[in-house]
Amino acid sequence: SFDGGNTWTDNPSYETDRNGTITIAVRDALGNTVLREVEVTNIDGCGPAVSYRLSADSWTSQDVTLYLTAQDKNADGRAGIGLADKWYSLDGGSTWSNREELVFSENGKISVIARDKYNNLTYTDISVNCIDKDAPWVSLEMEVTNEGDKKVVTLIATGGDGGCGLHGQPYSWDNGSSYGNETRKVITQNGIYEVIVRDKIGNRSHKQIEVAVFEEPKEEIVQYLLGRKNNESLSPD
């Protein structure tokens, strides 16, 4: 018997596919029985358990390093035969490696096959979704209301980001010296204007617009005003 005397056979061999204790019973014709326990510890039918760590656990504009590790254990927690020398594959088993660091320059997904020395396999999918190297998008439009001396010109910025999202204060109208939430800017003269928009991790976009809707003063008026100013500065008090 190989189950402690519950069942009996005349076959002296026994096969098992798992580790554990086997209680062997042998009896004679009178029913005298001897028991012996045999501990089986050298069966490994489990693939390795893969674990990993990323160098960034939040949004980043830098490359991300993936650190791969694995342990080979049986279902009962005991150590298995051990990892193969080159223990994982990223191409469906065509090639194998033991390099534990992988660098992602963009978001993506990999399928890891891990194997032990008995070629037991496990399959693990790993995704990297925290890389954002793209600048936000921004548009800049001009709105003109009224005419003549009552003309009001407003610049309107609209921005968005498909990755980590816009910063809490994403817009700058002064070349990045300060940022805020103002998406509208009223202007009073012609020129080239620029808005900068940034996302949460510092990616930036610039957008310019040329304004030429204000009537420029005629040259003779400019010269008259300049001459008058000069005369006033030369006159005695």
Solvent accessible surface area in square Angstrom, and as a share of the most:
residue,aa,sasa,rsa
1,S,12,0.08
2,F,41,0.17
3,D,57,0.29
4,G,34,0.32
5,G,25,0.24
6,N,127,0.65
7,T,88,0.51
8,W,87,0.31
9,T,76,0.44
10,D,144,0.75
11,N,79,0.40
12,P,126,0.79
13,S,75,0.48
14,Y,117,0.44
15,E,162,0.73
16,T,50,0.29
17,D,111,0.58
18,R,173,0.63
19,N,26,0.13
20,G,25,0.24
21,T,76,0.44
22,I,27,0.14
23,T,35,0.20
24,I,47,0.24
25,A,2,0.01
26,V,98,0.56
27,R,129,0.47
28,D,74,0.38
29,A,111,0.86
30,L,160,0.80
31,G,46,0.44
32,N,91,0.47
33,T,67,0.39
34,V,80,0.46
35,L,98,0.49
36,R,158,0.58
37,E,131,0.59
38,V,67,0.38
39,E,91,0.41
40,V,25,0.14
41,T,77,0.45
42,N,120,0.61
43,I,46,0.23
44,D,12,0.06
45,G,61,0.59
46,C,44,0.26
47,G,16,0.16
48,P,1,0.00
49,A,69,0.53
50,V,29,0.17
51,S,62,0.40
52,Y,102,0.39
53,R,143,0.52
54,L,45,0.22
55,S,62,0.40
56,A,21,0.16
57,D,144,0.74
58,S,73,0.47
59,W,100,0.35
60,T,24,0.14
61,S,33,0.21
62,Q,120,0.54
63,D,72,0.37
64,V,0,0.00
65,T,25,0.15
66,L,0,0.00
67,Y,61,0.23
68,L,0,0.00
69,T,64,0.37
70,A,17,0.13
71,Q,116,0.52
72,D,14,0.07
73,K,99,0.42
74,N,18,0.09
75,A,100,0.78
76,D,80,0.42
77,G,45,0.44
78,R,100,0.37
79,A,83,0.64
80,G,21,0.20
81,I,71,0.36
82,G,23,0.22
83,L,48,0.24
84,A,17,0.13
85,D,121,0.63
86,K,111,0.47
87,W,12,0.04
88,Y,3,0.01
89,S,1,0.01
90,L,72,0.36
91,D,70,0.36
92,G,62,0.60
93,G,27,0.26
94,S,91,0.59
95,T,89,0.52
96,W,57,0.20
97,S,36,0.23
98,N,80,0.41
99,R,144,0.52
100,E,89,0.40
101,E,89,0.40
102,L,16,0.08
103,V,98,0.56
104,F,24,0.10
105,S,66,0.42
106,E,123,0.55
107,N,63,0.32
108,G,31,0.30
109,K,133,0.56
110,I,31,0.16
111,S,62,0.40
112,V,0,0.00
113,I,16,0.08
114,A,0,0.00
115,R,57,0.21
116,D,2,0.01
117,K,123,0.52
118,Y,118,0.45
119,N,91,0.47
120,N,29,0.15
121,L,70,0.35
122,T,38,0.22
123,Y,151,0.58
124,T,36,0.21
125,D,86,0.45
126,I,1,0.00
127,S,50,0.32
128,V,0,0.00
129,N,105,0.54
130,C,16,0.10
131,I,11,0.06
132,D,8,0.04
133,K,98,0.41
134,D,107,0.55
135,A,54,0.42
136,P,5,0.03
137,W,142,0.50
138,V,19,0.11
139,S,41,0.26
140,L,14,0.07
141,E,112,0.50
142,M,67,0.30
143,E,68,0.30
144,V,62,0.36
145,T,63,0.37
146,N,90,0.46
147,E,134,0.60
148,G,57,0.55
149,D,157,0.81
150,K,156,0.66
151,K,46,0.20
152,V,61,0.35
153,V,0,0.00
154,T,9,0.05
155,L,0,0.00
156,I,41,0.21
157,A,3,0.02
158,T,68,0.39
159,G,15,0.14
160,G,11,0.11
161,D,30,0.16
162,G,88,0.85
163,G,32,0.31
164,C,9,0.05
165,G,18,0.17
166,L,44,0.22
167,H,62,0.28
168,G,60,0.58
169,Q,87,0.39
170,P,9,0.06
171,Y,17,0.06
172,S,2,0.01
173,W,46,0.16
174,D,65,0.34
175,N,120,0.61
176,G,30,0.29
177,S,99,0.64
178,S,63,0.41
179,Y,41,0.16
180,G,9,0.08
181,N,92,0.47
182,E,106,0.47
183,T,49,0.28
184,R,126,0.46
185,K,69,0.29
186,V,95,0.55
187,I,9,0.04
188,T,110,0.64
189,Q,121,0.54
190,N,37,0.19
191,G,28,0.27
192,I,117,0.60
193,Y,41,0.16
194,E,48,0.21
195,V,0,0.00
196,I,5,0.03
197,V,0,0.00
198,R,41,0.15
199,D,0,0.00
200,K,123,0.52
201,I,52,0.26
202,G,30,0.29
203,N,23,0.12
204,R,112,0.41
205,S,18,0.12
206,H,104,0.46
207,K,86,0.36
208,Q,110,0.49
209,I,35,0.18
210,E,120,0.54
211,V,2,0.01
212,A,79,0.61
213,V,46,0.26
214,F,42,0.18
215,E,162,0.73
216,E,113,0.51
217,P,83,0.52
218,K,125,0.53
219,E,112,0.50
220,E,114,0.51
221,I,82,0.42
222,V,47,0.27
223,Q,100,0.45
224,Y,135,0.51
225,L,98,0.49
226,L,91,0.45
227,G,30,0.29
228,R,130,0.47
229,K,138,0.59
230,N,88,0.45
231,N,102,0.52
232,E,104,0.46
233,S,88,0.57
234,L,148,0.74
235,S,62,0.40
236,P,128,0.81
237,D,194,1.01
